[in-house]
Amino acid sequence: MRIKVLIADPDPESARQMLAWIEEYGKNFQCVTASTGKAATDLLRQENIGILVTELIFSDLDGFGLLDFINTHSPEVPVIVVSSHGRPKTREILIRKGAQAFLEKPLEAKKFLQTFDLTARRIQEGGSLNGASLDTFAQMIEMEQKTCTLRVLHPPSQGYGLLFFKNGDIVHARMPGGLGGVDAAYEILAWQPVSLMIENQCRIQTEAIQADLQALLMEAMRLKDERSERRTEVPVAPRSTLPTKSEEDVHKPNSAPQDPVYAWLETIGAQSLGIESVYQDAAWRDLVTHAQIIGSVFDAGKLKACYLNAGHGSQSILLPDEQDTVLALLPGCKREQIVAVLAHHPPRFQW
């Protein structure tokens, strides 16, 4: 994951110099610049800023005001202040307001990069992961009662967000653009797979989320499924009225093609087992993939079916096939029998 660095400095030459040093220092950093305090606060609201390097003096907002904004809206963003107006008392106030470091201008490349490197290491001290399962990782944080900040990137959509944990409890979430709290948590927790950067502290003060992590994960998956535009359902009659062969059908030549869904349902006895419908839904592919990975870790053998209980009577079985097949189950279905049948008679039809 690349760390986005905001360089706020009214002096364009100074900003260009710092930008060149940072980009030369490593490919994991992407720089954006602002020449006014207002432009800096706008970028902090809208972009996924990881580090702020700022001058102390602006025409519209001084560095103290910018630090106040950071403390209120983005306390997880570390700040390096650079200025030629650095009296001892000023430095003391800046550090007390949360600045990570103060560097006096004119800047020296070596000293600047040493300070920048130390700051960058702090925000990824817990390590980073690519292609991670966010729901599994979040549950590990809960079990270990860990305090941390997760910077989360969803490569398929380029979505970015932050999750804040204290003693294993998720207390806040935020996304660029102003979305925060529970709504942001729903969006972020539905992303799969993700890239993670872990900071072993949580600077957030406001605990905007009181909900249990498991409840958040279930609701996130429900909302993701609800919004999915890729779902194409193939309806099957309810259990009480599943189609039966007519006398005319029975006497048809065996060479006539038969509907594959009908044939498969008839084979497994859908009418008595409690299968309501069969459809395709690629939105569950990531879940099935993660279940396969977990099974391989524990030497559980090849995954043949995945049972999903979303609560409120919503039950499904996901099949690890190329068609992303989902079986919607009726309340009171014979789940164990369905799984047993699937293990011995997996569907082979093409949609």
C-alpha positions in Angstrom: 0.0 0.0 0.0 1.4 3.4 -0.9 1.3 6.1 1.7 0.0 9.5 0.6 1.9 12.5 1.9 0.5 16.0 2.0 3.1 18.7 1.7 1.6 22.1 2.8 3.9 25.0 2.1 3.2 28.4 0.6 6.8 28.4 -0.9 6.6 26.4 -4.1 10.3 25.9 -4.2 10.4 24.5 -0.7 7.4 22.2 -1.5 9.1 20.9 -4.7 12.3 20.2 -2.8 10.6 18.1 -0.1 8.5 16.3 -2.7 11.6 15.3 -4.7 13.3 14.0 -1.5 10.4 11.9 -0.5 9.7 10.4 -4.0 13.4 9.7 -4.4 13.5 8.1 -0.9 11.0 5.3 -1.8 8.3 4.2 -4.2 5.9 3.5 -1.4 5.0 7.2 -1.1 2.8 9.5 -3.2 2.9 13.2 -2.6 0.3 15.9 -3.0 0.8 19.6 -2.3 -1.1 22.6 -0.9 -0.1 26.2 -0.8 -2.7 27.4 1.7 -4.1 26.2 5.0 -7.6 26.0 3.4 -6.3 23.8 0.5 -4.6 21.6 3.1 -7.8 21.0 5.2 -9.8 20.3 2.0 -7.3 17.6 1.0 -7.3 16.1 4.5 -11.1 15.8 4.2 -11.2 14.3 0.7 -8.0 12.3 0.3 -6.5 9.3 2.2 -3.6 11.3 3.7 -1.1 9.2 5.7 1.5 11.9 6.7 1.3 15.7 6.8 4.4 17.8 6.3 3.5 21.5 6.9 4.9 25.0 7.1 4.0 26.9 10.2 3.0 30.2 8.5 0.2 30.6 5.9 -1.7 33.6 4.8 -5.1 32.2 5.8 -4.4 29.6 8.5 -1.3 29.1 10.6 0.2 25.7 11.5 -1.4 25.8 14.9 -4.8 26.0 13.3 -3.9 23.1 11.0 -2.8 21.0 14.0 -6.2 21.8 15.7 -8.0 20.6 12.6 -5.9 17.4 12.5 -6.6 16.7 16.2 -10.4 17.1 15.6 -10.8 15.4 12.2 -7.8 13.2 11.5 -5.9 12.5 14.7 -4.3 9.4 13.1 -2.3 11.5 10.7 1.2 12.3 12.0 2.5 15.8 11.5 6.0 17.1 10.7 6.3 20.9 11.0 9.0 22.7 9.0 9.6 26.4 9.4 12.1 29.2 9.9 10.0 30.5 12.8 10.9 28.0 15.4 11.4 29.6 18.8 11.8 27.1 21.7 8.4 28.1 23.1 6.8 27.6 19.7 8.3 24.1 19.4 7.0 23.2 22.8 3.5 24.2 21.9 3.6 22.3 18.6 4.8 19.1 20.2 2.1 19.5 22.9 -0.5 19.9 20.2 0.6 16.6 18.7 3.3 17.3 16.1 5.7 14.4 15.7 8.7 16.6 15.0 9.8 20.2 14.2 12.5 20.9 11.6 14.0 24.3 11.1 14.5 25.8 7.6 16.6 25.8 5.6 16.2 22.1 5.5 18.9 19.5 5.1 18.0 16.4 3.1 19.6 13.9 5.5 18.0 15.2 8.6 14.6 15.7 6.9 14.6 12.1 5.5 15.7 10.7 8.9 12.7 12.4 10.6 10.4 11.4 7.7 11.5 7.7 7.9 10.9 7.6 11.7 7.4 9.0 11.2 6.6 6.6 8.3 7.8 3.6 10.4 5.5 4.5 13.2 2.3 4.3 11.1 3.2 0.8 9.8 5.0 -0.6 12.9 2.5 -3.4 13.1 3.3 -4.6 9.6 1.4 -4.7 6.3 -0.6 -7.3 4.4 -1.6 -7.7 0.8 -4.6 -9.8 -0.3 -5.8 -10.1 3.3 -9.2 -11.2 4.5 -10.4 -8.2 6.5 -13.2 -10.0 8.4 -10.8 -12.7 9.6 -8.2 -10.1 10.6 -10.7 -8.0 12.4 -11.9 -11.0 14.4 -8.3 -11.8 15.3 -7.9 -8.2 16.7 -11.0 -8.8 18.7 -9.8 -12.1 20.1 -6.4 -10.7 21.0 -8.0 -7.5 22.5 -5.5 -5.5 20.4 -5.4 -1.7 20.2 -4.5 -0.5 16.7 -5.4 1.5 13.7 -6.0 -0.3 10.4 -5.4 1.6 7.1 -7.4 -0.4 4.6 -7.1 -0.3 0.8 -9.5 -2.1 -1.5 -7.6 -2.6 -4.8 -10.5 -3.5 -7.0 -12.4 -0.2 -6.3 -9.4 1.8 -5.0 -11.5 2.4 -1.9 -9.7 3.6 1.2 -10.8 3.7 4.9 -9.6 3.5 8.5 -10.8 1.2 11.3 -9.9 2.0 14.9 -9.8 -0.6 17.6 -9.3 -0.2 21.4 -8.7 -3.4 23.4 -10.3 -5.5 20.7 -13.4 -3.3 20.3 -14.0 -1.4 17.1 -14.7 2.2 18.2 -14.6 4.2 15.0 -14.3 4.1 11.2 -13.7 6.7 8.6 -13.5 7.2 4.9 -12.4 10.1 2.8 -15.3 12.5 1.9 -16.8 12.6 5.4 -18.4 9.2 5.8 -17.7 8.0 9.4 -18.9 5.8 12.2 -21.1 2.8 11.7 -21.9 3.6 8.0 -18.2 3.8 7.2 -17.6 0.5 9.0 -20.3 -1.3 6.9 -18.6 -0.1 3.7 -15.1 -1.0 4.7 -15.9 -4.4 6.3 -17.6 -5.5 3.1 -14.3 -5.2 1.1 -12.5 -8.4 0.0 -9.6 -8.8 -0.5 -7.8 -5.8 0.9 -4.3 -4.4 1.6 -3.7 -3.5 5.3 -1.3 -1.3 7.1 -1.3 -1.7 10.9 -0.3 1.0 13.4 0.0 -0.3 17.0 -1.9 2.6 18.6 -5.3 4.3 18.3 -5.2 8.1 18.6 -9.0 8.5 18.1 -10.8 9.9 21.1 -14.5 9.8 20.0 -15.9 6.3 20.2 -18.6 6.6 17.5 -19.3 2.8 17.3 -20.9 0.9 20.1 -21.9 -2.2 18.1 -20.5 -5.7 18.4 -18.0 -6.6 15.6 -19.9 -9.8 14.6 -23.1 -7.8 14.2 -21.2 -5.2 12.0 -19.7 -8.0 9.8 -23.1 -9.6 9.2 -24.8 -6.4 8.4 -21.9 -5.4 6.1 -22.3 -8.6 4.2 -26.1 -8.2 4.0 -25.8 -4.7 2.6 -23.2 -5.8 0.1 -25.5 -8.6 -1.1 -28.4 -6.2 -1.3 -26.5 -3.7 -3.5 -24.9 -6.3 -5.7 -25.8 -5.7 -9.4 -24.3 -9.0 -10.5 -27.0 -11.2 -9.0 -29.0 -13.2 -11.7 -31.6 -15.4 -10.2 -33.0 -18.5 -11.7 -36.3 -19.0 -9.8 -37.5 -22.5 -8.8 -41.0 -23.2 -7.7 -41.6 -23.3 -3.9 -41.2 -26.7 -2.2 -44.9 -27.4 -2.2 -45.3 -26.8 -6.0 -42.0 -28.0 -7.4 -42.7 -29.1 -11.0 -43.4 -32.8 -11.6 -43.2 -34.6 -14.8 -46.5 -34.8 -16.7 -47.6 -38.0 -18.4 -46.7 -36.5 -21.7 -43.1 -35.7 -20.4 -42.7 -39.3 -19.2 -43.3 -40.7 -22.7 -41.0 -38.1 -24.4 -37.9 -39.7 -26.1 -34.9 -39.8 -23.8 -32.9 -38.0 -26.4 -34.8 -34.7 -25.8 -32.7 -32.1 -23.9 -33.8 -31.7 -20.3 -33.6 -28.4 -18.3 -30.3 -28.8 -16.2 -31.6 -27.1 -13.1 -34.8 -29.2 -13.1 -32.8 -32.4 -13.6 -30.4 -31.6 -10.8 -33.1 -30.6 -8.3 -35.0 -33.8 -9.2 -31.8 -35.8 -8.6 -31.2 -34.5 -5.1 -34.8 -34.4 -4.1 -35.2 -30.7 -3.6 -38.9 -30.9 -2.9 -38.3 -32.9 0.4 -35.1 -31.2 1.4 -36.3 -27.6 1.5 -34.5 -25.8 -1.3 -36.4 -22.7 -2.3 -34.4 -21.5 -5.3 -31.1 -21.7 -7.1 -29.2 -18.7 -8.5 -25.9 -17.2 -9.3 -24.2 -14.5 -7.2 -20.6 -13.7 -7.7 -20.7 -11.4 -4.7 -20.0 -14.4 -2.5 -16.9 -15.6 -4.4 -14.5 -14.0 -2.0 -16.2 -15.7 1.0 -15.9 -19.1 -0.7 -12.3 -18.4 -1.6 -11.4 -17.6 2.0 -13.2 -20.7 3.3 -11.1 -22.8 0.9 -7.9 -21.1 2.2 -8.9 -21.7 5.8 -9.7 -25.4 5.0 -6.3 -25.9 3.4 -4.6 -24.4 6.5 -6.3 -26.9 8.7 -6.0 -29.8 6.3 -9.7 -30.2 6.1 -9.7 -31.4 2.5 -11.5 -30.0 -0.5 -14.3 -27.6 0.1 -17.6 -29.0 -1.3 -20.2 -26.6 0.1 -20.3 -23.6 2.4 -23.4 -23.1 4.7 -24.3 -19.4 5.4 -26.8 -18.3 8.0 -27.4 -14.5 7.7 -30.0 -14.5 10.4 -33.7 -13.6 10.2 -34.4 -17.0 8.6 -32.1 -16.3 5.7 -30.1 -19.5 5.0 -28.0 -20.4 1.9 -25.5 -22.9 0.7 -22.7 -21.6 -1.5 -21.0 -24.0 -3.9 -17.4 -23.6 -4.9 -18.0 -23.8 -8.7 -17.3 -21.5 -11.6 -21.0 -20.5 -11.7 -21.0 -19.0 -8.2 -24.1 -21.2 -7.4 -26.2 -20.4 -4.4 -29.0 -22.5 -2.9 -31.6 -20.5 -1.0 -33.1 -22.6 1.8 -36.5 -22.6 3.3 -37.0 -22.3 7.0 -36.8 -25.7 8.7 -34.8 -27.2 5.8 -32.9 -30.4 6.3 -29.5 -28.8 6.2 -27.4 -31.8 7.1 -29.1 -33.9 4.5 -28.6 -31.2 1.8 -24.9 -31.0 2.6 -24.6 -34.8 2.5 -26.4 -35.0 -0.9 -24.1 -32.2 -2.2 -21.0 -34.1 -1.1 -22.0 -37.1 -3.2 -23.9 -35.4 -6.0 -22.4 -32.0 -6.8 -24.2 -30.0 -9.6 -22.6 -30.2 -13.0 -25.0 -28.1 -15.0 -24.0 -25.0 -17.0 -26.1 -21.8 -16.8 
